[in-house]
Amino acid sequence: MVTEAEHKALLTESEQWREKLRAYRTVINDLRDKLYGYAAGKSDSEFLKEVEHYHNQFHIQLINIHDLKHEIKNHVVEAGHHPNFGHRIPHHNLEMQVNSLLEDLEKLKNDFQNFLSA
């Protein structure tokens, strides 16, 4: 049995995760735009391999963000349909996925910024 306060806390935390992921989607899109501007006119093959690497990583992470936001949305819908059912384990699993993705996104952002400054 889940209390109303626990249920509201679960929904609030889920929405916070979605907001963080939306913010990172914007960050990744901005980094991708910087990549395109930085790469314009360059022809060194090693440099272009790095450009391709970051382009691919940005694309993959945008997909990961989208997919995880969708999972969170489904979790919220399910919790809304069955508010008295225990959702702590799926919620905890989503929390671990969110934290892992946020770490990966932060690492990608830092690696890319190091690439730009090299």
Order of alpha helices (4+ residues) and beta strands (2+ residues): alpha-alpha-alpha
